[in-house]
């Protein structure tokens, strides 16, 4: 897994309210668009400099499209990035802290040692 690219997706989508809503309502289209248009941009660089080789694996793409934070974590995505993005997408559909509790419950089967989240 390219932890860097998955974490970059989670990070950049979370920082744009329009992308958060787009990812919530059209995950497949958003993942495909982001991979084609944004994956190779260099973070925090304002020039048009880009790389050309980054792309999601099929497993990464499937987990992102499914919005499956448990699978993403099991593959090495950083849990703070999934938590903050998924709170932005789903918290308003639950009672206060409801989504956070549901997020934790879905992760409760995971025990130490946790997957390596270093990038």
DSSP file (Angstrom, degrees, kcal/mol; ACC not computed):
  #  RESIDUE AA STRUCTURE BP1 BP2  ACC     N-H-->O    O-->H-N    N-H-->O    O-->H-N    TCO  KAPPA ALPHA  PHI   PSI    X-CA   Y-CA   Z-CA
    1    1 A X              0   0    0      0, 0.0     2,-1.4     0, 0.0     3,-0.2   0.000 360.0 360.0 360.0 141.6    0.0    0.0    0.0
    2    2 A X     >  +     0   0    0      1,-0.2     4,-2.3    53,-0.1     5,-0.3  -0.717 360.0 179.7 -88.7  85.1    1.1    3.5   -0.7
    3    3 A X  H  > S+     0   0    0     -2,-1.4     4,-2.8     1,-0.2     5,-0.3   0.881  78.7  58.3 -55.3 -37.2    0.4    4.9    2.7
    4    4 A X  H  > S+     0   0    0      1,-0.2     4,-2.5     2,-0.2    -1,-0.2   0.943 107.8  43.4 -58.2 -49.5    1.6    8.3    1.5
    5    5 A X  H  > S+     0   0    0      2,-0.2     4,-2.3    -3,-0.2    -2,-0.2   0.908 115.5  47.3 -69.0 -41.7   -0.9    8.5   -1.3
    6    6 A X  H  X S+     0   0    0     -4,-2.3     4,-2.5     2,-0.2    -1,-0.2   0.938 114.9  46.7 -63.4 -45.7   -3.9    7.3    0.7
    7    7 A X  H  X S+     0   0    0     -4,-2.8     4,-2.8    -5,-0.3    -2,-0.2   0.876 110.3  53.7 -64.2 -36.6   -3.0    9.7    3.6
    8    8 A X  H  X S+     0   0    0     -4,-2.5     4,-2.8    -5,-0.3     5,-0.3   0.911 108.9  49.3 -63.2 -42.2   -2.5   12.5    1.1
    9    9 A X  H  X S+     0   0    0     -4,-2.3     4,-2.6     2,-0.2     5,-0.3   0.962 113.4  45.6 -59.0 -52.4   -6.0   11.9   -0.3
   10   10 A X  H  X S+     0   0    0     -4,-2.5     4,-1.9     1,-0.2    -2,-0.2   0.908 115.7  47.6 -58.7 -43.8   -7.5   11.9    3.2
   11   11 A X  H  X S+     0   0    0     -4,-2.8     4,-0.9     2,-0.2    -1,-0.2   0.932 115.4  42.2 -64.3 -49.1   -5.5   15.0    4.2
   12   12 A X  H  < S+     0   0    0     -4,-2.8     3,-0.4     1,-0.2    -2,-0.2   0.887 115.0  48.7 -73.0 -37.6   -6.3   17.1    1.1
   13   13 A X  H >< S+     0   0    0     -4,-2.6     3,-1.7    -5,-0.3     7,-0.4   0.922 107.8  56.3 -65.5 -42.0  -10.0   16.1    0.9
   14   14 A X  H 3< S+     0   0    0     -4,-1.9    -1,-0.2    -5,-0.3    -2,-0.2   0.762 102.5  56.7 -61.0 -25.5  -10.5   16.9    4.6
   15   15 A X  T 3< S+     0   0    0     -4,-0.9     2,-0.5    -3,-0.4    -1,-0.3   0.383  98.9  64.7 -90.8   4.5   -9.2   20.4    4.1
   16   16 A X    <>  -     0   0    0     -3,-1.7     4,-2.4    -4,-0.2     3,-0.5  -0.925  65.4-158.5-130.6 107.0  -11.8   21.4    1.4
   17   17 A X  H  > S+     0   0    0     -2,-0.5     4,-2.1     1,-0.3     5,-0.2   0.836  95.6  53.5 -55.1 -35.0  -15.4   21.5    2.4
   18   18 A X  H  > S+     0   0    0      1,-0.2     4,-2.3     2,-0.2    -1,-0.3   0.902 110.4  46.6 -66.6 -39.9  -16.6   21.1   -1.2
   19   19 A X  H  > S+     0   0    0     -3,-0.5     4,-3.1     2,-0.2     5,-0.2   0.866 108.2  56.5 -69.6 -35.4  -14.4   18.0   -1.6
   20   20 A X  H  X S+     0   0    0     -4,-2.4     4,-2.1    -7,-0.4    -2,-0.2   0.954 112.0  42.1 -58.2 -49.4  -15.7   16.6    1.7
   21   21 A X  H  X S+     0   0    0     -4,-2.1     4,-2.3     2,-0.2     5,-0.2   0.899 114.5  51.2 -65.3 -40.8  -19.3   16.9    0.4
   22   22 A X  H  X S+     0   0    0     -4,-2.3     4,-2.8     1,-0.2     8,-0.3   0.923 110.9  48.1 -62.4 -44.0  -18.3   15.6   -3.0
   23   23 A X  H  < S+     0   0    0     -4,-3.1    -1,-0.2     1,-0.2    -2,-0.2   0.867 111.6  51.4 -65.3 -36.3  -16.5   12.5   -1.5
   24   24 A X  H  < S+     0   0    0     -4,-2.1     3,-0.4    -5,-0.2    -2,-0.2   0.927 120.5  31.9 -65.5 -44.3  -19.6   11.9    0.7
   25   25 A X  H  < S+     0   0    0     -4,-2.3    -2,-0.2     1,-0.2    -1,-0.2   0.751 135.5  22.4 -89.7 -25.2  -22.1   11.9   -2.1
   26   26 A X     X  +     0   0    0     -4,-2.8     4,-2.6    -5,-0.2     5,-0.2  -0.532  64.9 161.8-140.8  70.2  -19.9   10.6   -5.0
   27   27 A X  H  > S+     0   0    0     -3,-0.4     4,-2.6     1,-0.2     5,-0.2   0.898  77.5  49.5 -61.9 -40.6  -17.0    8.6   -3.5
   28   28 A X  H  > S+     0   0    0      1,-0.2     4,-2.3     2,-0.2    -1,-0.2   0.943 114.9  43.2 -63.9 -48.0  -16.2    6.7   -6.8
   29   29 A X  H  > S+     0   0    0      2,-0.2     4,-2.6     1,-0.2    -1,-0.2   0.881 114.9  50.3 -64.9 -38.4  -16.2    9.8   -8.9
   30   30 A X  H  X S+     0   0    0     -4,-2.6     4,-3.0    -8,-0.3     5,-0.2   0.923 111.4  47.2 -67.6 -44.3  -14.2   11.8   -6.3
   31   31 A X  H  X S+     0   0    0     -4,-2.6     4,-2.5    -5,-0.2     5,-0.2   0.930 114.7  46.9 -63.3 -44.8  -11.6    9.1   -5.9
   32   32 A X  H  X S+     0   0    0     -4,-2.3     4,-2.0    -5,-0.2    -2,-0.2   0.933 115.7  45.2 -63.4 -45.6  -11.2    8.7   -9.7
   33   33 A X  H  X S+     0   0    0     -4,-2.6     4,-2.9     2,-0.2     5,-0.4   0.937 114.2  48.5 -62.0 -47.7  -11.0   12.5  -10.2
   34   34 A X  H  X>S+     0   0    0     -4,-3.0     4,-2.6     1,-0.2     5,-1.9   0.912 111.5  49.5 -63.0 -42.4   -8.6   13.1   -7.3
   35   35 A X  H  <5S+     0   0    0     -4,-2.5     5,-0.3    -5,-0.2    -1,-0.2   0.908 117.2  41.2 -62.8 -41.2   -6.3   10.3   -8.5
   36   36 A X  H  <5S+     0   0    0     -4,-2.0    -2,-0.2    -5,-0.2    -1,-0.2   0.872 130.8  23.3 -74.0 -37.8   -6.2   11.7  -12.1
   37   37 A X  H  <5S+     0   0    0     -4,-2.9    -3,-0.2    -5,-0.2    -2,-0.2   0.776 133.2  22.3-103.1 -31.0   -6.0   15.4  -11.2
   38   38 A X  T ><5S+     0   0    0     -4,-2.6     3,-1.8    -5,-0.4    -3,-0.2   0.664  93.1  86.0-117.2 -21.8   -4.5   15.7   -7.7
   39   39 A X  T 3 <S+     0   0    0     -5,-1.9    -4,-0.1     1,-0.3    -3,-0.1   0.834  96.6  43.9 -56.5 -36.0   -2.5   12.6   -6.8
   40   40 A X  T 3  S+     0   0    0     -5,-0.3    11,-2.8    11,-0.1    -1,-0.3   0.399  87.0 109.0 -96.1   3.7    0.7   13.8   -8.4
   41   41 A X  B <  S-A   50   0A   0     -3,-1.8     2,-0.5     9,-0.2     9,-0.2  -0.537  75.5-116.2 -73.3 147.4    0.6   17.3   -7.2
   42   42 A X    >   -     0   0    0      7,-1.0     3,-1.5    -2,-0.2    -2,-0.1  -0.745  34.7-108.1 -88.4 127.8    3.2   18.1   -4.6
   43   43 A X  T 3  S+     0   0    0     -2,-0.5     3,-0.1     1,-0.3    -1,-0.1  -0.234  94.8   1.4 -57.8 137.1    1.7   19.0   -1.2
   44   44 A X  T 3  S+     0   0    0      1,-0.2     2,-0.5     2,-0.0    -1,-0.3   0.717  96.7 125.1  60.2  25.9    2.0   22.7   -0.2
   45   45 A X    <   -     0   0    0     -3,-1.5    -1,-0.2     2,-0.1    -3,-0.1  -0.974  45.4-162.7-115.4 126.2    3.7   23.7   -3.4
   46   46 A X        +     0   0    0     -2,-0.5    -1,-0.1    -3,-0.1     2,-0.1   0.537  64.0  86.7 -88.6  -6.0    2.0   26.5   -5.3
   47   47 A X  S    S-     0   0    0      1,-0.1    -5,-0.2    -5,-0.1    -2,-0.1  -0.282  92.6-105.8 -82.9 176.7    3.8   26.0   -8.6
   48   48 A X  S    S+     0   0    0     -7,-0.1     2,-0.1    -2,-0.1    -1,-0.1   0.242  70.6 138.7 -87.1  13.6    2.6   23.6  -11.3
   49   49 A X        +     0   0    0     -7,-0.1    -7,-1.0    -8,-0.0     2,-0.3  -0.387  27.5 170.9 -63.3 133.3    5.4   21.1  -10.4
   50   50 A X  B     -A   41   0A   0     -9,-0.2    -9,-0.2    -2,-0.1     2,-0.2  -0.964  31.2-133.8-140.7 155.3    4.1   17.5  -10.4
   51   51 A X        -     0   0    0    -11,-2.8   -11,-0.1    -2,-0.3    -9,-0.0  -0.456  14.1-151.3 -93.2-179.4    5.3   13.9  -10.3
   52   52 A X  S    S+     0   0    0     -2,-0.2   -12,-0.1   -13,-0.1    -1,-0.1   0.410  74.4  65.3-133.3   0.1    3.9   11.4  -12.7
   53   53 A X        +     0   0    0    -13,-0.1     2,-0.3     2,-0.0   -13,-0.0   0.535  65.4 109.6-111.9  -6.2    4.1    8.0  -11.1
   54   54 A X        +     0   0    0    -19,-0.0     2,-0.3   -49,-0.0   -14,-0.1  -0.561  33.8 145.2 -81.8 132.3    1.7    8.0   -8.1
   55   55 A X        -     0   0    0     -2,-0.3     2,-0.1   -16,-0.1   -50,-0.1  -0.977  46.1-102.4-155.8 155.0   -1.5    5.9   -8.3
   56   56 A X        -     0   0    0     -2,-0.3     2,-0.1   -51,-0.1   -17,-0.0  -0.425  32.8-120.8 -73.9 150.6   -3.7    3.9   -5.9
   57   57 A X     >  -     0   0    0     -2,-0.1     4,-2.6     1,-0.1     5,-0.2  -0.433  34.0-104.2 -75.9 166.8   -3.6    0.1   -5.8
   58   58 A X  H  > S+     0   0    0      1,-0.2     4,-2.5     2,-0.2     5,-0.2   0.902 123.4  51.8 -60.3 -39.9   -6.9   -1.6   -6.6
   59   59 A X  H  > S+     0   0    0      2,-0.2     4,-2.3     1,-0.2    -1,-0.2   0.903 110.8  47.2 -64.1 -42.2   -7.3   -2.4   -2.8
   60   60 A X  H  > S+     0   0    0      2,-0.2     4,-2.6     1,-0.2     5,-0.2   0.945 112.8  48.8 -63.2 -48.0   -6.7    1.3   -1.9
   61   61 A X  H  X S+     0   0    0     -4,-2.6     4,-2.7     1,-0.2     5,-0.2   0.916 111.9  49.2 -59.2 -45.1   -9.1    2.5   -4.5
   62   62 A X  H  X S+     0   0    0     -4,-2.5     4,-2.4     2,-0.2    -1,-0.2   0.910 112.3  47.5 -62.1 -43.8  -11.8    0.0   -3.4
   63   63 A X  H  X>S+     0   0    0     -4,-2.3     5,-2.3     2,-0.2     4,-0.5   0.887 113.6  47.9 -67.1 -38.5  -11.4    1.0    0.3
   64   64 A X  H ><5S+     0   0    0     -4,-2.6     3,-0.7     2,-0.2    -2,-0.2   0.919 113.0  47.4 -67.2 -43.3  -11.5    4.7   -0.5
   65   65 A X  H 3<5S+     0   0    0     -4,-2.7    -2,-0.2     1,-0.2    -1,-0.2   0.894 113.6  48.1 -64.7 -39.0  -14.6    4.3   -2.7
   66   66 A X  H 3<5S-     0   0    0     -4,-2.4    -1,-0.2    -5,-0.2    -2,-0.2   0.582 104.8-133.5 -74.9  -9.5  -16.3    2.1    0.0
   67   67 A X  T <<5 +     0   0    0     -3,-0.7     2,-1.1    -4,-0.5    -3,-0.2   0.910  45.0 166.3  53.5  44.9  -15.3    4.8    2.6
   68   68 A X     >< +     0   0    0     -5,-2.3     4,-2.4     1,-0.2    -1,-0.2  -0.729  17.6 177.7 -97.0  89.0  -14.1    1.9    4.8
   69   69 A X  H  > S+     0   0    0     -2,-1.1     4,-2.3     1,-0.2    -1,-0.2   0.810  79.4  55.9 -65.2 -29.3  -12.1    3.5    7.5
   70   70 A X  H  > S+     0   0    0      2,-0.2     4,-2.7     1,-0.2    -1,-0.2   0.954 110.3  43.8 -67.0 -48.6  -11.4    0.1    9.2
   71   71 A X  H  > S+     0   0    0      2,-0.2     4,-1.6     1,-0.2    -2,-0.2   0.902 112.7  52.9 -62.9 -40.9   -9.9   -1.4    6.1
   72   72 A X  H  X>S+     0   0    0     -4,-2.4     5,-2.8     2,-0.2     4,-0.5   0.929 111.2  46.6 -60.3 -44.6   -7.9    1.8    5.4
   73   73 A X  H ><5S+     0   0    0     -4,-2.3     3,-1.4     1,-0.2    -2,-0.2   0.922 109.2  53.9 -63.1 -43.6   -6.5    1.6    8.9
   74   74 A X  H 3<5S+     0   0    0     -4,-2.7    -1,-0.2     1,-0.3    -2,-0.2   0.800 108.5  50.9 -61.7 -27.3   -5.7   -2.1    8.6
   75   75 A X  H 3<5S-     0   0    0     -4,-1.6    -1,-0.3    -3,-0.2    -2,-0.2   0.547 131.9 -92.3 -86.3  -8.1   -3.8   -1.2    5.4
   76   76 A X  T <<5S+     0   0    0     -3,-1.4    -3,-0.2    -4,-0.5    -2,-0.1   0.478  71.6 149.4 114.9   3.4   -1.8    1.5    7.2
   77   77 A X      < -     0   0    0     -5,-2.8     2,-0.3    -6,-0.2    -1,-0.3  -0.402  58.7 -99.3 -66.4 147.3   -3.8    4.7    6.7
   78   78 A X    >>  -     0   0    0    -75,-0.2     4,-1.8     1,-0.1     3,-0.5  -0.524  25.3-143.2 -71.7 127.5   -3.4    7.1    9.7
   79   79 A X  H 3> S+     0   0    0     -2,-0.3     4,-2.6     1,-0.2     5,-0.2   0.796  97.8  58.0 -64.9 -28.8   -6.4    6.9   12.0
   80   80 A X  H 3> S+     0   0    0      2,-0.2     4,-2.4     1,-0.2    -1,-0.2   0.875 106.4  49.9 -68.1 -35.0   -6.4   10.6   12.8
   81   81 A X  H <> S+     0   0    0     -3,-0.5     4,-1.8     2,-0.2     5,-0.2   0.917 114.2  43.1 -70.0 -42.4   -6.8   11.4    9.1
   82   82 A X  H  X S+     0   0    0     -4,-1.8     4,-2.9     2,-0.2     5,-0.3   0.928 114.6  51.7 -67.5 -41.9   -9.7    9.0    8.6
   83   83 A X  H  X S+     0   0    0     -4,-2.6     4,-2.3     1,-0.2     5,-0.2   0.941 111.4  44.5 -61.0 -48.9  -11.3   10.1   11.8
   84   84 A X  H  X S+     0   0    0     -4,-2.4     4,-1.9     2,-0.2    -1,-0.2   0.904 117.5  44.9 -66.5 -39.5  -11.3   13.8   11.0
   85   85 A X  H  X S+     0   0    0     -4,-1.8     4,-1.7    -5,-0.2    -2,-0.2   0.940 115.1  46.4 -67.8 -45.9  -12.5   13.3    7.4
   86   86 A X  H  X S+     0   0    0     -4,-2.9     4,-2.6     1,-0.2     5,-0.3   0.820 109.7  54.3 -71.5 -29.3  -15.2   10.9    8.3
   87   87 A X  H  X S+     0   0    0     -4,-2.3     4,-2.4    -5,-0.3     5,-0.4   0.940 108.0  51.1 -62.2 -46.3  -16.4   13.1   11.2
   88   88 A X  H  < S+     0   0    0     -4,-1.9    -2,-0.2    -5,-0.2    -1,-0.2   0.858 117.1  40.3 -59.3 -34.8  -16.7   15.9    8.7
   89   89 A X  H  < S+     0   0    0     -4,-1.7    -1,-0.2    -5,-0.1    -2,-0.2   0.863 132.3  15.6 -82.0 -36.5  -18.7   13.7    6.4
   90   90 A X  H >< S+     0   0    0     -4,-2.6     3,-1.7    -5,-0.1     4,-0.2   0.578  93.2  90.5-122.5 -11.7  -20.9   11.8    8.8
   91   91 A X  G >< S+     0   0    0     -4,-2.4     3,-2.0    -5,-0.3     8,-0.2   0.878  86.2  58.8 -60.1 -37.9  -21.1   13.4   12.3
   92   92 A X  G 3  S+     0   0    0     -5,-0.4    -1,-0.3     1,-0.3    -2,-0.1   0.631  98.0  62.1 -69.4 -10.1  -24.1   15.6   11.5
   93   93 A X  G <  S+     0   0    0     -3,-1.7    -1,-0.3     2,-0.1     2,-0.3   0.423 106.1  53.1 -88.8   0.2  -26.0   12.5   10.7
   94   94 A X  S <  S-     0   0    0     -3,-2.0     3,-0.1    -4,-0.2     5,-0.0  -0.786  94.7 -89.9-128.1 167.9  -25.7   11.2   14.3
   95   95 A X  S >> S-     0   0    0     -2,-0.3     3,-3.0     1,-0.2     4,-0.5  -0.308  76.8 -57.2 -67.6 165.5  -26.3   12.5   17.8
   96   96 A X  T 34 S-     0   0    0      1,-0.3    -1,-0.2     2,-0.1    -4,-0.0  -0.218 129.1  -1.2 -51.1 131.8  -23.4   14.4   19.4
   97   97 A X  T 3> S+     0   0    0     -3,-0.1     4,-2.2     1,-0.1    -1,-0.3   0.460  99.7 122.3  63.1   5.5  -20.3   12.1   19.4
   98   98 A X  H <> S+     0   0    0     -3,-3.0     4,-2.2     1,-0.2     5,-0.2   0.905  72.5  45.4 -62.6 -42.5  -22.4    9.4   17.8
   99   99 A X  H  X S+     0   0    0     -4,-0.5     4,-3.0    -8,-0.2    -1,-0.2   0.905 110.6  53.8 -69.9 -38.2  -20.2    9.0   14.8
  100  100 A X  H  > S+     0   0    0      1,-0.2     4,-2.5     2,-0.2    -2,-0.2   0.916 110.6  47.5 -60.2 -42.4  -17.1    8.9   16.9
  101  101 A X  H  X S+     0   0    0     -4,-2.2     4,-2.5     2,-0.2    -1,-0.2   0.907 112.8  48.2 -65.8 -41.4  -18.5    6.1   19.0
  102  102 A X  H  X S+     0   0    0     -4,-2.2     4,-2.2     2,-0.2    -2,-0.2   0.898 110.7  52.1 -65.0 -39.7  -19.6    4.2   15.9
  103  103 A X  H  X S+     0   0    0     -4,-3.0     4,-1.0     1,-0.2    -2,-0.2   0.941 112.1  45.6 -59.3 -49.2  -16.1    4.7   14.4
  104  104 A X  H >X S+     0   0    0     -4,-2.5     4,-0.6     1,-0.2     3,-0.6   0.898 110.1  54.1 -63.7 -41.1  -14.5    3.3   17.5
  105  105 A X  H >< S+     0   0    0     -4,-2.5     3,-1.1     1,-0.2     4,-0.3   0.908 106.0  52.0 -60.9 -41.9  -16.9    0.4   17.7
  106  106 A X  H 3< S+     0   0    0     -4,-2.2     3,-0.3     1,-0.3    -1,-0.2   0.749 113.6  45.4 -66.7 -21.9  -16.1   -0.6   14.1
  107  107 A X  H X< S+     0   0    0     -4,-1.0     3,-2.1    -3,-0.6    -1,-0.3   0.459  83.8  99.6 -96.3  -2.6  -12.4   -0.6   15.1
  108  108 A X  T << S+     0   0    0     -3,-1.1    -1,-0.2    -4,-0.6    -2,-0.1   0.701  72.0  63.5 -64.7 -20.9  -12.8   -2.4   18.4
  109  109 A X  T 3  S+     0   0    0     -3,-0.3     2,-0.4    -4,-0.3    -1,-0.3   0.622  83.7  94.2 -76.2 -12.0  -11.7   -5.8   17.0
  110  110 A X    <   +     0   0    0     -3,-2.1     2,-0.3    -4,-0.0     4,-0.1  -0.685  56.3 179.0 -86.3 129.4   -8.2   -4.4   16.3
  111  111 A X        -     0   0    0     -2,-0.4    -2,-0.0     2,-0.2     2,-0.0  -0.778  30.4 -36.7-124.5 169.7   -5.7   -5.1   19.0
  112  112 A X  S    S+     0   0    0     -2,-0.3    -1,-0.1     1,-0.1     2,-0.1  -0.356 108.2  54.3 -64.5 148.4   -2.1   -4.3   19.6
  113  113 A X  S    S-     0   0    0      1,-0.1    -2,-0.2    -3,-0.0    -1,-0.1   0.500  84.5-155.1 -76.9 137.9    0.2   -4.3   17.8
  114  114 A X        -     0   0    0      1,-0.1    -1,-0.1    -4,-0.1     3,-0.1  -0.290  32.7 -82.4 -69.6 159.7   -1.6   -1.9   15.5
  115  115 A X        -     0   0    0      1,-0.1     2,-0.4   -42,-0.1    -1,-0.1  -0.307  56.1 -94.2 -59.1 150.2   -0.7   -1.7   11.8
  116  116 A X        -     0   0    0      1,-0.1    -1,-0.1   -42,-0.1   -38,-0.0  -0.555  41.8-178.8 -69.4 120.2    2.3    0.5   11.1
  117  117 A X        +     0   0    0     -2,-0.4    -1,-0.1    -3,-0.1     2,-0.1   0.310  39.7 121.5-104.7   7.5    1.0    4.0   10.3
  118  118 A X              0   0    0      1,-0.1  -115,-0.1   -41,-0.1  -114,-0.1  -0.444 360.0 360.0 -68.8 142.8    4.4    5.5    9.6
  119  119 A X              0   0    0     -2,-0.1    -1,-0.1  -116,-0.1  -115,-0.1   0.396 360.0 360.0-110.3 360.0    4.9    6.9    6.1
